[in-house]
Amino acid sequence: MSEKKPKVSVLTPIYNTNPQYLREMIESILNQTFKDFEFLILNDSPDNKEIENIVKEYAKKDKRVKYYKNEKNVGITPSRNKLLKMAKGEYIAVFDHDDISLPERLEKQVKFLDENKHIGVVSSWVQIFGDSNNLSKSPERDFKIRACLTETSCVAHTAAMIRKSILIDNNIEYEESYTPCEDYKLWARLMEVTCFYNIQEALVKYRCFKQNTSNRLKTNMSDVGKMIQWQIISKHPLLHQTYKKHFHRGTVFKLRLFGFVPFLKIRNNWVLLFEIIPLFKTRWK
């Protein structure tokens, strides 16, 4: 009898991860309300015995945790692709090594994908904590997400769940030449073959600290990100025009009395009287 395949494969590459953060990350997945998953953890720092022992400790207690390690350090993108090839689940849950998934993350994302067959990628808002504390919101529906992707990567990678069949059927994987923006390039390719959705609540807590990848590789991420942005705009110029015209944050409306006296202005969702007095905040969908 063939082994029953899990509904979800949670994929996490680790690299010299802070042991405390590693434990919090693992436990956040094991404490999910949704139980039908495999948790593949790939160590790209094979000489780090401390984090190896931590993962093996959890693997002994819970058979859903599966530990692997590279013979040598190969980098984040080859590690992500190796995990994709090993995954047996119908859905791929991306998850970074120092973040925290809220208990209902997998349950809500699985339910959404089960009920919306035309959606290939579902993500969510992200609660940033640590050195910075704020709620990172993303647009909800496919058209606005596509428009925003012409300007920035507005699909939180660490909070994303992807139909594996979409990747296999279209021969899509992460591209090493676009590291450290391999996630943005992945969304650019998936734009051509499927639809997106962002659940309008935070399902993942993103840890912000000086040594995390986003901070360490900030300059390189900016340069590579701009190249991907240009590629998307060149393919989808009308989407970019739509973003600039309708979705770009900033002044979106002005009303002047007699053609020159400032009266009402909408800026960053606030309705301002005489351009300085806030009256109320709008909510744009």
Steps between C-alpha positions, in 0.01 A plus 500: 500500500639838399567758769228763537624833376460803727274784396769761569879506486651770720844584360766674709869536414713589802845656516679565831162582648484645850409194713223682687348630176526151349305345787231769482469450124467122524252510786282750314450239226454205733233698687291560187127423518538327160683170551540334157846622402863402468763743625820484293797681653821522297821608673728702271757543777594131537782564748262660748431207732299704749215576262523148356445354845206732563318390184576132566360542852167614355511232227521228766184633666300569184528291182375790290835674551754377245860618527744525208833673452714599207846350480631853465353849502328560164293813569136584551365453147642150432381403849146621425496305173629186671213524749249548217619177337467306826154635587212251475213730593229639275576846637838659576517719810805724482646589839825673599724374779454780753131590462189384686179365344183576692302189600230521230729590211499162322133433570385829350723477195409138424131582532539793262687301233254209528209739438667712227646270236601789271738643762854363492661713771349617828689711753401742775592810692808476721553624854854637525662474842843539657702807402191636326136446592223558250238325290603450138185498288468375142228546237229236506391398151681381190473808278627741762776257602612475138502877464701538820748233390608741225637720779593268789478144630162534672452128574663406832722205414537359852119498530425350158336171408530377138333223301785266419330397174535856369877481545532152349268557204682819400854389588541788746749511784717758674772657285841537661607789277234713671610431858426664747173592323425146384152530650414814298618326182287198590191725524593661167497159331184387676324818383494341155324179601283545810315737735589641841316582821608656831296414810428828674645415839845421634567125500877526546723699733810621314806545720691821425857523629833629372637164388199370309530461124296805404722731703834339412433496125301821474708664224519187285128437549425850377710458183362155413149606592516792257608265220203268567269800521619618158439153355143497633426854378634419153252210479211676672519876431126551537503338843775739606303798370200376697710474815633853457158643427279318748698316766815700569490643850511877516274781386217342303242780500490879536209742505557877476247777549484742208771295334781611731400498871600163659190339651506119516783259429532123541853394586609160636131417556439812713244765395659835584319835531701788354774238438607491868203419727422125516127433485477120472681202353370316196548134418584417138453152358 
